[in-house]
């Protein structure tokens, strides 16, 4: 979708963290899906630490939470 993922995550890390939306192949179903990433920089070591999650996984978690709340 035109997002330079690694460059955006490095920029995020330099700006004390921000979210980056991008498309990535999900290894579970081999489909290209939306993913959200977040990265932080550790200046002392010149490192970047990041993580990412697929949007559909977030939606599944929220749906399960709603189901549990309705059962109460």
KEFI-186526 format. One record per atom (N, C-alpha, C): residue number from 1; residue in one letter; atom name; y, x, z. Coordinates in Angstrom, 3 decimals, padded with zeros to 6 digits, always signed. Example, Ala and Ser with C-alpha at 12.3 -4.5 7.8 and 13.67 -1.06 7.14 Angstrom:
<rs>
R|1|A|N|-005.690|+013.190|+007.800
R|1|A|CA|-004.500|+012.300|+007.800
R|1|A|C|-003.300|+013.200|+007.800
R|2|S|N|-002.250|+012.850|+007.080
R|2|S|CA|-001.060|+013.670|+007.140
R|2|S|C|+000.030|+012.900|+007.870
</rs>
This chain:
<rs>
R|1|X|N|-001.213|+000.826|+000.000
R|1|X|CA|+000.000|+000.000|+000.000
R|1|X|C|+001.256|+000.856|+000.000
R|2|X|N|+001.132|+002.137|-000.337
R|2|X|CA|+002.299|+003.001|-000.448
R|2|X|C|+002.704|+003.715|+000.829
R|3|X|N|+001.955|+003.517|+001.901
R|3|X|CA|+002.276|+004.177|+003.168
R|3|X|C|+001.587|+005.538|+003.198
R|4|X|N|+002.360|+006.576|+003.423
R|4|X|CA|+001.809|+007.915|+003.601
R|4|X|C|+001.416|+008.027|+005.071
R|5|X|N|+000.174|+007.704|+005.350
R|5|X|CA|-000.281|+007.462|+006.717
R|5|X|C|-000.049|+008.653|+007.636
R|6|X|N|-000.555|+009.791|+007.268
R|6|X|CA|-000.427|+010.960|+008.144
R|6|X|C|+001.034|+011.330|+008.358
R|7|X|N|+001.820|+011.284|+007.300
R|7|X|CA|+003.245|+011.598|+007.436
R|7|X|C|+003.934|+010.611|+008.375
R|8|X|N|+003.583|+009.328|+008.265
R|8|X|CA|+004.178|+008.310|+009.134
R|8|X|C|+003.750|+008.502|+010.583
R|9|X|N|+002.493|+008.867|+010.802
R|9|X|CA|+002.026|+009.099|+012.170
R|9|X|C|+002.677|+010.337|+012.776
R|10|X|N|+002.875|+011.377|+011.981
R|10|X|CA|+003.583|+012.575|+012.469
R|10|X|C|+005.017|+012.208|+012.832
R|11|X|N|+005.685|+011.453|+011.972
R|11|X|CA|+007.042|+010.991|+012.262
R|11|X|C|+007.063|+010.159|+013.539
R|12|X|N|+006.072|+009.290|+013.698
R|12|X|CA|+005.950|+008.482|+014.910
R|12|X|C|+005.851|+009.371|+016.147
R|13|X|N|+005.013|+010.386|+016.063
R|13|X|CA|+004.825|+011.297|+017.194
R|13|X|C|+006.122|+012.020|+017.550
R|14|X|N|+006.880|+012.394|+016.541
R|14|X|CA|+008.147|+013.089|+016.777
R|14|X|C|+009.204|+012.166|+017.385
R|15|X|N|+009.035|+010.850|+017.185
R|15|X|CA|+009.999|+009.869|+017.696
R|15|X|C|+009.503|+009.208|+018.983
R|16|X|N|+008.646|+009.912|+019.725
R|16|X|CA|+008.082|+009.408|+020.978
R|16|X|C|+007.248|+008.152|+020.790
R|17|X|N|+006.637|+008.014|+019.651
R|17|X|CA|+005.688|+006.949|+019.397
R|17|X|C|+006.283|+005.708|+018.768
R|18|X|N|+005.619|+005.219|+017.756
R|18|X|CA|+005.925|+003.935|+017.134
R|18|X|C|+004.667|+003.491|+016.416
R|19|X|N|+004.602|+002.218|+016.079
R|19|X|CA|+003.436|+001.678|+015.390
R|19|X|C|+003.579|+001.852|+013.882
R|20|X|N|+002.459|+002.112|+013.230
R|20|X|CA|+002.421|+002.284|+011.785
R|20|X|C|+001.348|+001.343|+011.225
R|21|X|N|+001.747|+000.447|+010.328
R|21|X|CA|+000.804|-000.455|+009.663
R|21|X|C|+000.388|+000.145|+008.324
R|22|X|N|-000.910|+000.098|+008.047
R|22|X|CA|-001.405|+000.645|+006.787
R|22|X|C|-002.747|+000.012|+006.444
R|23|X|N|-003.239|+000.290|+005.244
R|23|X|CA|-004.545|-000.199|+004.800
R|23|X|C|-005.554|+000.946|+004.875
R|24|X|N|-006.794|+000.600|+005.294
R|24|X|CA|-007.829|+001.610|+005.431
R|24|X|C|-009.191|+000.941|+005.265
R|25|X|N|-010.148|+001.665|+004.720
R|25|X|CA|-011.485|+001.089|+004.568
R|25|X|C|-012.178|+000.979|+005.920
R|26|X|N|-012.594|-000.235|+006.235
R|26|X|CA|-013.313|-000.482|+007.477
R|26|X|C|-014.769|-000.065|+007.266
R|27|X|N|-015.274|+000.882|+008.059
R|27|X|CA|-016.648|+001.356|+007.851
R|27|X|C|-017.705|+000.293|+008.154
R|28|X|N|-017.337|-000.749|+008.909
R|28|X|CA|-018.300|-001.796|+009.253
R|28|X|C|-018.644|-002.692|+008.074
R|29|X|N|-017.658|-002.941|+007.197
R|29|X|CA|-017.912|-003.853|+006.079
R|29|X|C|-017.498|-003.286|+004.717
R|30|X|N|-017.014|-002.056|+004.703
R|30|X|CA|-016.608|-001.352|+003.471
R|30|X|C|-015.445|-002.026|+002.737
R|31|X|N|-014.709|-002.909|+003.431
R|31|X|CA|-013.540|-003.559|+002.840
R|31|X|C|-012.272|-002.832|+003.288
R|32|X|N|-011.273|-002.810|+002.414
R|32|X|CA|-009.976|-002.245|+002.774
R|32|X|C|-009.219|-003.316|+003.556
R|33|X|N|-008.830|-002.987|+004.786
R|33|X|CA|-008.204|-003.954|+005.676
R|33|X|C|-006.975|-003.355|+006.351
R|34|X|N|-006.155|-004.238|+006.905
R|34|X|CA|-004.964|-003.783|+007.633
R|34|X|C|-005.372|-003.118|+008.937
R|35|X|N|-004.689|-002.036|+009.227
R|35|X|CA|-004.935|-001.285|+010.452
R|35|X|C|-003.579|-000.934|+011.049
R|36|X|N|-003.534|-000.835|+012.358
R|36|X|CA|-002.306|-000.422|+013.028
R|36|X|C|-002.610|+000.863|+013.799
R|37|X|N|-001.742|+001.839|+013.636
R|37|X|CA|-001.922|+003.121|+014.301
R|37|X|C|-000.740|+003.434|+015.194
R|38|X|N|-000.960|+004.329|+016.132
R|38|X|CA|+000.081|+004.766|+017.058
R|38|X|C|-000.171|+006.236|+017.359
R|39|X|N|+000.889|+007.023|+017.412
R|39|X|CA|+000.746|+008.453|+017.692
R|39|X|C|+001.856|+008.922|+018.617
R|40|X|N|+001.511|+009.868|+019.472
R|40|X|CA|+002.471|+010.529|+020.360
R|40|X|C|+002.362|+012.030|+020.156
R|41|X|N|+003.483|+012.713|+020.329
R|41|X|CA|+003.497|+014.159|+020.192
R|41|X|C|+003.468|+014.850|+021.545
R|42|X|N|+002.805|+015.992|+021.610
R|42|X|CA|+002.811|+016.848|+022.793
R|42|X|C|+003.485|+018.144|+022.357
R|43|X|N|+004.785|+018.217|+022.615
R|43|X|CA|+005.577|+019.346|+022.119
R|43|X|C|+005.062|+020.690|+022.622
R|44|X|N|+004.690|+020.730|+023.887
R|44|X|CA|+004.251|+021.982|+024.506
R|44|X|C|+003.130|+022.649|+023.708
R|45|X|N|+002.229|+021.837|+023.154
R|45|X|CA|+001.090|+022.362|+022.406
R|45|X|C|+001.257|+022.186|+020.904
R|46|X|N|+002.321|+021.545|+020.477
R|46|X|CA|+002.551|+021.198|+019.069
R|46|X|C|+001.374|+020.383|+018.529
R|47|X|N|+000.985|+019.393|+019.331
R|47|X|CA|-000.117|+018.499|+018.989
R|47|X|C|+000.400|+017.099|+018.756
R|48|X|N|-000.422|+016.325|+018.062
R|48|X|CA|-000.195|+014.897|+017.908
R|48|X|C|-001.501|+014.213|+018.301
R|49|X|N|-001.394|+013.179|+019.130
R|49|X|CA|-002.560|+012.388|+019.512
R|49|X|C|-002.317|+010.963|+019.040
R|50|X|N|-003.298|+010.404|+018.356
R|50|X|CA|-003.105|+009.061|+017.828
R|50|X|C|-004.362|+008.222|+017.927
R|51|X|N|-004.170|+006.945|+017.696
R|51|X|CA|-005.271|+006.003|+017.697
R|51|X|C|-004.966|+004.889|+016.711
R|52|X|N|-005.977|+004.143|+016.354
R|52|X|CA|-005.772|+003.029|+015.435
R|52|X|C|-006.812|+001.946|+015.658
R|53|X|N|-006.466|+000.731|+015.266
R|53|X|CA|-007.378|-000.398|+015.391
R|53|X|C|-007.123|-001.345|+014.222
R|54|X|N|-008.191|-001.965|+013.753
R|54|X|CA|-008.065|-002.934|+012.674
R|54|X|C|-007.484|-004.237|+013.224
R|55|X|N|-006.603|-004.849|+012.458
R|55|X|CA|-005.940|-006.082|+012.869
R|55|X|C|-006.972|-007.176|+013.131
R|56|X|N|-008.042|-007.234|+012.323
R|56|X|CA|-009.052|-008.280|+012.536
R|56|X|C|-009.758|-008.114|+013.883
R|57|X|N|-009.879|-006.889|+014.373
R|57|X|CA|-010.469|-006.665|+015.694
R|57|X|C|-009.560|-007.209|+016.795
R|58|X|N|-008.261|-007.034|+016.627
R|58|X|CA|-007.305|-007.596|+017.595
R|58|X|C|-007.417|-009.112|+017.599
R|59|X|N|-007.495|-009.712|+016.399
R|59|X|CA|-007.611|-011.166|+016.301
R|59|X|C|-008.889|-011.675|+016.969
R|60|X|N|-010.005|-010.960|+016.801
R|60|X|CA|-011.264|-011.349|+017.440
R|60|X|C|-011.142|-011.318|+018.961
R|61|X|N|-010.508|-010.294|+019.481
R|61|X|CA|-010.313|-010.179|+020.931
R|61|X|C|-009.478|-011.346|+021.444
R|62|X|N|-008.403|-011.665|+020.733
R|62|X|CA|-007.543|-012.774|+021.149
R|62|X|C|-008.271|-014.111|+021.076
R|63|X|N|-009.070|-014.320|+020.034
R|63|X|CA|-009.836|-015.563|+019.915
R|63|X|C|-010.848|-015.699|+021.052
R|64|X|N|-011.538|-014.622|+021.395
R|64|X|CA|-012.496|-014.653|+022.505
R|64|X|C|-011.806|-014.953|+023.823
R|65|X|N|-010.620|-014.384|+023.997
R|65|X|CA|-009.855|-014.623|+025.225
R|65|X|C|-009.464|-016.100|+025.325
R|66|X|N|-009.032|-016.691|+024.211
R|66|X|CA|-008.659|-018.105|+024.199
R|66|X|C|-009.859|-018.991|+024.504
R|67|X|N|-011.030|-018.652|+023.944
R|67|X|CA|-012.242|-019.431|+024.195
R|67|X|C|-012.579|-019.418|+025.679
R|68|X|N|-012.453|-018.259|+026.312
R|68|X|CA|-012.751|-018.144|+027.737
R|68|X|C|-011.773|-018.957|+028.575
R|69|X|N|-010.493|-018.984|+028.170
R|69|X|CA|-009.489|-019.734|+028.903
R|69|X|C|-009.742|-021.246|+028.792
R|70|X|N|-010.206|-021.712|+027.627
R|70|X|CA|-010.484|-023.129|+027.428
R|70|X|C|-011.684|-023.598|+028.257
R|71|X|N|-012.606|-022.692|+028.525
R|71|X|CA|-013.808|-023.066|+029.291
R|71|X|C|-013.507|-023.276|+030.785
R|72|X|N|-012.378|-022.785|+031.242
R|72|X|CA|-012.039|-022.898|+032.678
R|72|X|C|-011.712|-024.317|+033.044
</rs>
